[in-house]
Amino acid sequence: MPKSNLMAKTGFLPPLMFLLLFATFRATLSSNSPNISTDQSALLALKSHITHDPHNLLPTNWSTSFSVCSWIGVTCGSRHHRVIALDLSSMDLTGTIPSQLGNLSFLALLNICNNSFHGSLPIELTNLHRLRYLNFGNNSFNGEIPSWFGYFAQLQSLYLYMNNFSGVIPSSLGNLSKLEWLYLDYNSFSGEIPSVIGNLTSLAKISLSYNNFSGEIPSIIGNLTSLEWIDISNNNLKGHLPSGIFDNLSKLQLLHLSQNKISGRIPNSISRCSIPSSLGDLSELESLDLSSNKLNGRIPTELNNLGFLEVLNLSHNHLKGPIPQGKQFDTFTNDSYIGNLGLCGLPLSKGCDNDAETPTKLDRDDDDDDDEINWKFSILMGYGCGLVLGLSMAYIVFTTGKPWWFIRIFERVRQRLAER
């Protein structure tokens, strides 16, 4: 057989071998790469860790007979057909979190709140690098917040409220630069509120209430200019409110600091509306609760600038002096002030001894009242000057006897009038 014919017959072998190798490599790669089957396995592992399902939701629905994307609580993306959201909230489930849940690598939302999950959290959850919403609220998780929570770089909402978490807030939470909502209330956290909270520049709402935090409120909170809610009530915080902490919190709508050991005066900076010389701007504030602390001094009249204030609780402090009157203060009842023996004025039955101490009622008609006072004062000044001039002239007339200069002036005026 000629050599050329042999080469012609065997020339197709290298391309064929390349195609076979490529197909084998692709099949191997596909089998090793995460896919919807990986997601299915992860969810079935979670199902096997559920020890109590009173409504029998998962046994009847999470079945290999159906597509994973049709399972209850599961949402798949339209592009990659991978699980992007898992919402098992309020299903009365009891169980633990398996490590396989970390294989849901496309997961952006994980919500298992209002159940009875318990135990610790597996470190494999760090693989969920696309996670933006994480809600473990109202369960029975315990232990400390793992430091690896700081790896959730895309996280915007973190809810760990109403669990049995303890220990300190890890400094790694300061890495969550995109975090907007942080709810750690109703746990057993202790120690000081870490200054790394100041790194969360996107934070809009923070709730650390009903824990055992101690120390002082970090002044760096004042740098979080996007804050709308601050609730750190029912802790063991002490010291004064840091000077200038409210200077830049113009969006703040809720401020709850009650049931702590905070002392000192209520800063005027709570009340700045649009006065450049004041220290703060909380004109959007709707709820202010400073009750059950050790605050002293007077209630700043500037609080009347808070035109949206609907809830005010200053009870059980050491405040004294008259209660500001007018505007929003006319809507608050005795409950806002009880437990402050030094306060007086409406709505309390205790009157103020000296009316001069009662703050001027702030009203829209204040400017009109000032104009009326100035008008009356001008008239009185005119009458006074005229009276003094008249008496002076009379005195000159009667003491000189012959006021020829006055007579000459009078005659000239009379002649001019006659000529006309």
LINKA-V520755 format. One record per helix or strand of 3 or more residues. SS is the DSSP state (~ for helix, > for strand). FROM is the first residue (numbers start at 1). LEN is the number of residues. If there is no record, write none. Layout:
BEGIN
{{SS;FROM;LEN} {SS;FROM;LEN}}
END
This chain:
BEGIN
{{~;3;8} {~;13;20} {~;36;13} {>;50;4} {~;57;5} {~;68;3} {>;74;3} {>;83;5} {>;93;3} {~;99;5} {>;109;3} {>;116;4} {~;123;5} {>;133;3} {>;140;4} {~;147;5} {>;157;3} {>;164;4} {~;171;5} {>;181;3} {>;188;5} {~;195;5} {>;205;3} {>;212;4} {~;219;5} {>;229;3} {>;236;5} {>;254;3} {>;261;5} {~;268;4} {>;287;3} {>;294;4} {~;301;5} {>;311;3} {>;318;5} {~;327;5} {~;334;3} {>;342;3} {~;355;3} {~;366;35} {~;404;16}}
END
